[in-house]
Amino acid sequence: MQRLTENIVSYFDYLEQELQLCVSVHFSNDRLRTIPKELFAQLLPYNVHKSPYCCMVKKDLWDLCIASQQEILGLPPCSGMLCRTCHAGVRECLFQIMVGEQVAGYVAVSGYL
């Protein structure tokens, strides 16, 4: 599991550094509690949107962002990528993280870094 997490983080770094994309990863509260701390520590830098635009918008609309995250976590499972525009007007591609038949989280990728 440690090696898999390292590979995922390396890919996230590649997307951000080489392709100038913004990557964030989010988990449901129930699933978050089950992730080993040493693994979550590696993913923690990606548990927030880092784009300056998102940070500015969230300063005043934090509750809308949290509601949007909960909405995404509540979507039914899909086999591919979901694309949508968030409440702040940012176009993002979402990739669900599945554990069994349940959506445990998602990875969001957008063009704003």
C-alpha positions, 0 to 999 in steps of 0.5 A: 500500500505504501508503494501504491501511495508513493506512485499516486503522489508521484503522478499528482506531482507530475500533473501539477509540476509538468502539466500545470494542472491542479489536483486535489483528493477528497474522502468521505468522513467515514472513509477518512477515519480508516486511512492509516495516518502514514498514508494519509500524511502523503496525501494531505498536501492534495486534500485542498484546492491550491489554486489562488482563485479557489482560495480567494473564492473559498474565503467567502463561500467555504460552506458552498465548497463543502456542500459541493464536495458532499454532493460529489461524494453522494453521486452514484458510482460511474466507470469513467471521468465526470466533468462539471463546473463547480460553484465557483465557475471552475471546470474540473474533471472528477475521478471517483475512488471506489472501495467495493461498491461505494464511493469513498472519495474522489480526485479533482483535476482542473486547469488552475494551479 
